[in-house]
Amino acid sequence: MPGDIEIWAPKTLIAHEGTGTAGYGHLFLTCASETDSSTGKCATEDTHESARGILSRVPVRLTERRGGMPAEVTVKGALYRIDPVTWCSSDYWHRELYTLYSSYAQTCLGEPVVGTGASLLLEADELQGLTAGHWQGKLELDLRKPPSQSLAKYVFNFDFTVTDYDAISIYFPGFDGIAPLVNMDLRYDPIRKMVGGYKEVDMCLYDGVGSQSEFLGVTVRDSGPRPPPGRDFAVWHQDGGSDDTQRLDYHVRLSYGGNELAMKHGEEQLLRGIDSAQLRMVLLPGISQPVYCVPTPLTLETPPTPIASQRPGIYEGELTVELRVPTAKP
């Protein structure tokens, strides 16, 4: 995460006029709304506030472009007044900070103030709460002169890409943890004397960049002690053995974008169009804010198998799902 972002450095000059007759020493900034942070939320009129030395706070709403999730950050700012003489400060600038939305200014030994500067700052801590994604927002501040004359409008566009590659994960919403124990839901057909069935496993992929990757690569492996020949998957009788009567083969399909993709042992399936795919909001372990992941449910299908050809008992196996994301950052 970057450090503090200086939108306006301290004492950024807004206006100055040497005689003070233009009223530039009493300029102030206002927002469009006191309740809506879509372009900044602060006072809409001169508050005449005389407090000094305190940074003003302007909440601004950001929106994650991909999923539309909102978040609010606070921009801090202040006004600086300029004297016509150096009696009170060697560089003409007042030492005190003034409220952004107040025309108040203290004079130097009765001399009128003749100019105004400002500072605007977005602190790094404000960005810590943003989850991975592409965040955009806008701050609009109106420059005013007493009593309510509008002189200009300042527009600041925010565009942040937040990444969290350490949080890349394969999420199974229906299970606790990353190694779920899945029942294959096999059923016995007493008429045909066959056993078979299928199990749907809810799965969601999080790429650490707000589901904006060019593609995601998914590989499924049979990581049991004896992978079957060919490209399918198998569970084995828990008592051991390696002949066909001890093994039940099954197929794996992955659903993405309305299509059923047949997965083969050890072969990567590239999922493209991630930046436009349907998303799902989830709360991942270790991440305090909800994030969007790409739904890719798995179906484990055991084709009908003659019961007489199989040894009775409990069968088990191990399936590993691997996720690869592009090395190039968006």
C-alpha positions as semicolon CSV with decimal commas, in nm:
position;residue;x (nm);y (nm);z (nm)
1;M;0,000;0,000;0,000
2;P;0,144;0,345;-0,091
3;G;0,204;0,619;0,164
4;D;-0,007;0,929;0,217
5;I;-0,134;1,089;-0,105
6;E;-0,093;1,466;-0,121
7;I;-0,376;1,597;-0,337
8;W;-0,274;1,953;-0,261
9;A;0,056;2,009;-0,081
10;P;0,040;2,241;0,222
11;K;0,010;2,609;0,126
12;T;-0,092;2,539;-0,232
13;L;-0,183;2,887;-0,354
14;I;-0,545;2,938;-0,454
15;A;-0,561;3,317;-0,491
16;H;-0,370;3,630;-0,386
17;E;-0,416;4,002;-0,440
18;G;-0,179;4,245;-0,268
19;T;-0,421;4,514;-0,152
20;G;-0,681;4,282;0,001
21;T;-0,967;4,454;-0,180
22;A;-1,055;4,142;-0,382
23;G;-1,146;3,950;-0,067
24;Y;-0,911;3,661;-0,148
25;G;-0,806;3,633;0,215
26;H;-1,152;3,501;0,306
27;L;-1,202;3,235;0,041
28;F;-1,343;2,900;0,151
29;L;-1,437;2,561;0,001
30;T;-1,773;2,382;0,017
31;C;-1,925;2,052;-0,096
32;A;-2,240;1,981;-0,296
33;S;-2,401;1,795;-0,004
34;E;-2,379;1,765;0,372
35;T;-2,526;1,412;0,366
36;D;-2,420;1,246;0,038
37;S;-2,053;1,151;0,002
38;S;-2,072;1,064;-0,369
39;T;-1,868;1,377;-0,454
40;G;-1,759;1,465;-0,102
41;K;-1,962;1,536;0,211
42;C;-1,908;1,860;0,403
43;A;-2,066;2,200;0,468
44;T;-2,245;2,356;0,172
45;E;-2,229;2,714;0,302
46;D;-1,989;2,933;0,498
47;T;-1,977;2,809;0,858
48;H;-1,781;3,112;0,990
49;E;-1,604;2,863;1,214
50;S;-1,312;3,020;1,401
51;A;-1,144;2,701;1,522
52;R;-0,781;2,675;1,413
53;G;-0,517;2,406;1,404
54;I;-0,757;2,121;1,317
55;L;-0,773;1,945;0,982
56;S;-1,118;1,944;0,823
57;R;-1,261;1,605;0,720
58;V;-1,440;1,537;0,390
59;P;-1,575;1,180;0,343
60;V;-1,572;1,064;-0,020
61;R;-1,744;0,755;-0,158
62;L;-1,544;0,516;-0,376
63;T;-1,701;0,240;-0,585
64;E;-1,535;-0,085;-0,691
65;R;-1,579;-0,086;-1,069
66;R;-1,615;-0,462;-1,115
67;G;-1,868;-0,547;-0,845
68;G;-2,015;-0,206;-0,758
69;M;-1,929;-0,234;-0,388
70;P;-1,907;0,108;-0,214
71;A;-1,652;0,223;0,042
72;E;-1,586;0,557;0,206
73;V;-1,252;0,730;0,258
74;T;-1,188;1,061;0,429
75;V;-0,987;1,342;0,273
76;K;-0,837;1,582;0,527
77;G;-0,770;1,944;0,445
78;A;-0,711;2,296;0,570
79;L;-0,692;2,656;0,454
80;Y;-0,390;2,883;0,495
81;R;-0,421;3,263;0,503
82;I;-0,168;3,512;0,365
83;D;-0,076;3,846;0,526
84;P;0,035;4,155;0,333
85;V;0,324;4,204;0,576
86;T;0,584;3,990;0,756
87;W;0,512;4,125;1,102
88;C;0,343;3,801;1,212
89;S;0,535;3,548;1,000
90;S;0,852;3,572;0,798
91;D;0,701;3,415;0,485
92;Y;0,362;3,595;0,493
93;W;0,175;3,269;0,563
94;H;-0,025;3,230;0,883
95;R;0,106;2,954;1,106
96;E;-0,246;2,840;1,194
97;L;-0,460;2,602;0,990
98;Y;-0,812;2,723;0,913
99;T;-1,132;2,527;0,851
100;L;-1,189;2,444;0,482
101;Y;-1,549;2,564;0,478
102;S;-1,512;2,885;0,679
103;S;-1,431;3,237;0,560
104;Y;-1,286;3,327;0,900
105;A;-0,933;3,471;0,907
106;Q;-0,739;3,641;1,184
107;T;-0,568;3,967;1,092
108;C;-0,205;4,052;1,162
109;L;-0,203;4,365;1,378
110;G;-0,513;4,488;1,201
111;E;-0,381;4,436;0,848
112;P;-0,635;4,254;0,625
113;V;-0,546;3,912;0,489
114;V;-0,478;3,917;0,115
115;G;-0,468;3,556;-0,002
116;T;-0,557;3,193;0,062
117;G;-0,386;2,860;0,013
118;A;-0,498;2,508;0,096
119;S;-0,391;2,150;0,156
120;L;-0,570;1,823;0,085
121;L;-0,444;1,485;0,202
122;L;-0,559;1,125;0,167
123;E;-0,379;0,927;0,435
124;A;-0,255;0,573;0,369
125;D;-0,468;0,437;0,653
126;E;-0,780;0,535;0,460
127;L;-0,688;0,293;0,181
128;Q;-0,617;0,002;0,413
129;G;-0,987;-0,082;0,432
130;L;-1,023;-0,126;0,055
131;T;-1,040;-0,484;-0,066
132;A;-0,871;-0,593;-0,388
133;G;-1,026;-0,435;-0,694
134;H;-1,043;-0,124;-0,910
135;W;-1,179;0,165;-0,702
136;Q;-1,299;0,495;-0,846
137;G;-1,445;0,809;-0,697
138;K;-1,464;1,185;-0,728
139;L;-1,421;1,481;-0,495
140;E;-1,572;1,814;-0,597
141;L;-1,505;2,132;-0,401
142;D;-1,656;2,471;-0,481
143;L;-1,439;2,778;-0,424
144;R;-1,647;3,052;-0,264
145;K;-1,607;3,414;-0,155
146;P;-1,826;3,578;0,109
147;P;-2,109;3,604;0,129
148;S;-2,177;3,316;-0,114
149;Q;-2,019;3,396;-0,450
150;S;-1,896;3,093;-0,647
151;L;-1,559;3,144;-0,813
152;A;-1,452;2,799;-0,932
153;K;-1,503;2,425;-0,895
154;Y;-1,219;2,184;-0,827
155;V;-1,268;1,823;-0,937
156;F;-1,038;1,544;-0,817
157;N;-1,081;1,199;-0,973
158;F;-0,964;0,899;-0,774
159;D;-0,861;0,575;-0,945
160;F;-0,696;0,304;-0,735
161;T;-0,611;-0,055;-0,821
162;V;-0,576;-0,254;-0,499
163;T;-0,418;-0,599;-0,511
164;D;-0,398;-0,871;-0,248
165;Y;-0,203;-1,155;-0,404
166;D;-0,139;-1,313;-0,064
167;A;-0,513;-1,380;-0,037
168;I;-0,554;-1,572;-0,366
169;S;-0,766;-1,870;-0,275
170;I;-1,002;-2,148;-0,375
171;Y;-1,310;-2,115;-0,157
172;F;-1,562;-2,388;-0,077
173;P;-1,865;-2,204;0,068
174;G;-2,036;-2,522;0,187
175;F;-1,740;-2,637;0,397
176;D;-1,511;-2,510;0,669
177;G;-1,148;-2,488;0,566
178;I;-0,971;-2,559;0,239
179;A;-0,975;-2,941;0,258
180;P;-1,343;-3,042;0,266
181;L;-1,452;-3,401;0,322
182;V;-1,698;-3,475;0,042
183;N;-1,954;-3,756;0,038
184;M;-1,989;-3,883;-0,319
185;D;-2,363;-3,951;-0,269
186;L;-2,358;-4,292;-0,436
187;R;-2,694;-4,465;-0,475
188;Y;-2,773;-4,833;-0,534
189;D;-3,025;-4,926;-0,801
190;P;-3,168;-5,264;-0,688
191;I;-3,340;-5,326;-1,023
192;R;-3,035;-5,276;-1,242
193;K;-2,800;-5,384;-0,963
194;M;-2,582;-5,081;-1,031
195;V;-2,422;-4,821;-0,805
196;G;-2,354;-4,462;-0,912
197;G;-2,441;-4,101;-0,849
198;Y;-2,311;-3,747;-0,849
199;K;-2,215;-3,477;-0,601
200;E;-2,212;-3,102;-0,660
201;V;-1,941;-2,913;-0,472
202;D;-1,979;-2,536;-0,448
203;M;-1,649;-2,367;-0,536
204;C;-1,549;-2,003;-0,587
205;L;-1,216;-1,862;-0,712
206;Y;-1,060;-1,544;-0,570
207;D;-0,777;-1,396;-0,776
208;G;-0,658;-1,122;-0,539
209;V;-0,735;-0,841;-0,785
210;G;-1,111;-0,813;-0,754
211;S;-1,193;-1,072;-1,025
212;Q;-1,030;-0,864;-1,297
213;S;-0,777;-1,119;-1,422
214;E;-0,746;-1,186;-1,794
215;F;-0,790;-1,555;-1,719
216;L;-0,771;-1,814;-1,442
217;G;-0,609;-2,153;-1,482
218;V;-0,768;-2,445;-1,295
219;T;-0,606;-2,787;-1,267
220;V;-0,765;-3,088;-1,098
221;R;-0,545;-3,378;-0,990
222;D;-0,613;-3,718;-0,847
223;S;-0,367;-3,702;-0,559
224;G;-0,462;-4,034;-0,404
225;P;-0,202;-4,309;-0,354
226;R;-0,287;-4,481;-0,684
227;P;-0,414;-4,248;-0,958
228;P;-0,615;-4,444;-1,215
229;P;-0,482;-4,505;-1,563
230;G;-0,588;-4,247;-1,819
231;R;-0,724;-3,904;-1,735
232;D;-1,013;-3,974;-1,499
233;F;-1,026;-3,993;-1,121
234;A;-1,085;-4,273;-0,871
235;V;-1,165;-4,365;-0,513
236;W;-1,022;-4,686;-0,365
237;H;-1,136;-4,938;-0,109
238;Q;-1,002;-4,825;0,226
239;D;-0,851;-5,169;0,297
240;G;-0,609;-5,132;0,006
241;G;-0,563;-5,333;-0,308
242;S;-0,499;-5,231;-0,666
243;D;-0,725;-5,440;-0,886
244;D;-1,040;-5,315;-1,058
245;T;-1,273;-5,453;-0,790
246;Q;-1,117;-5,215;-0,537
247;R;-1,157;-4,902;-0,752
248;L;-1,451;-4,677;-0,844
249;D;-1,386;-4,431;-1,125
250;Y;-1,555;-4,092;-1,143
251;H;-1,558;-3,787;-1,369
252;V;-1,512;-3,421;-1,273
253;R;-1,693;-3,132;-1,442
254;L;-1,649;-2,761;-1,375
255;S;-1,931;-2,512;-1,441
256;Y;-1,828;-2,171;-1,570
257;G;-2,012;-1,913;-1,775
258;G;-2,306;-2,145;-1,833
259;N;-2,085;-2,423;-1,971
260;E;-1,992;-2,762;-1,826
261;L;-1,619;-2,822;-1,873
262;A;-1,484;-3,177;-1,849
263;M;-1,177;-3,179;-1,627
264;K;-0,895;-3,426;-1,688
265;H;-0,636;-3,538;-1,438
266;G;-0,340;-3,296;-1,441
267;E;-0,462;-3,092;-1,738
268;E;-0,514;-2,719;-1,688
269;Q;-0,842;-2,563;-1,799
270;L;-0,817;-2,193;-1,885
271;L;-1,117;-1,984;-1,782
272;R;-1,129;-1,663;-1,985
273;G;-1,351;-1,358;-1,957
274;I;-1,303;-1,336;-1,580
275;D;-1,340;-0,958;-1,591
276;S;-1,697;-0,998;-1,718
277;A;-1,801;-1,321;-1,545
278;Q;-2,080;-1,349;-1,292
279;L;-1,955;-1,279;-0,941
280;R;-2,043;-1,387;-0,591
281;M;-1,980;-1,191;-0,272
282;V;-1,820;-1,395;0,005
283;L;-1,638;-1,341;0,332
284;L;-1,304;-1,519;0,308
285;P;-1,102;-1,632;0,609
286;G;-0,848;-1,366;0,707
287;I;-1,021;-1,083;0,515
288;S;-1,240;-0,851;0,720
289;Q;-1,440;-0,713;0,426
290;P;-1,655;-0,907;0,176
291;V;-1,491;-0,972;-0,161
292;Y;-1,612;-1,095;-0,498
293;C;-1,510;-1,437;-0,627
294;V;-1,593;-1,626;-0,947
295;P;-1,838;-1,917;-0,897
296;T;-1,703;-2,239;-1,051
297;P;-1,893;-2,531;-0,893
298;L;-1,762;-2,883;-0,942
299;T;-1,967;-3,194;-1,019
300;L;-1,822;-3,531;-0,919
301;E;-2,005;-3,797;-1,120
302;T;-1,967;-4,171;-1,067
303;P;-2,110;-4,352;-1,372
304;P;-2,332;-4,658;-1,307
305;T;-2,114;-4,954;-1,212
306;P;-2,228;-5,316;-1,161
307;I;-2,238;-5,374;-0,787
308;A;-2,119;-5,732;-0,833
309;S;-1,792;-5,606;-0,981
310;Q;-1,700;-5,408;-0,670
311;R;-1,578;-5,515;-0,330
312;P;-1,822;-5,409;-0,055
313;G;-1,698;-5,144;0,187
314;I;-1,590;-4,783;0,216
315;Y;-1,408;-4,614;-0,070
316;E;-1,198;-4,300;-0,038
317;G;-0,966;-4,084;-0,244
318;E;-0,811;-3,741;-0,266
319;L;-0,873;-3,467;-0,520
320;T;-0,655;-3,156;-0,544
321;V;-0,768;-2,834;-0,715
322;E;-0,497;-2,586;-0,818
323;L;-0,549;-2,222;-0,920
324;R;-0,313;-2,023;-1,141
325;V;-0,346;-1,648;-1,195
326;P;-0,168;-1,433;-1,457
327;T;0,176;-1,312;-1,353
328;A;0,114;-0,976;-1,519
329;K;-0,063;-0,735;-1,289
330;P;-0,372;-0,558;-1,425
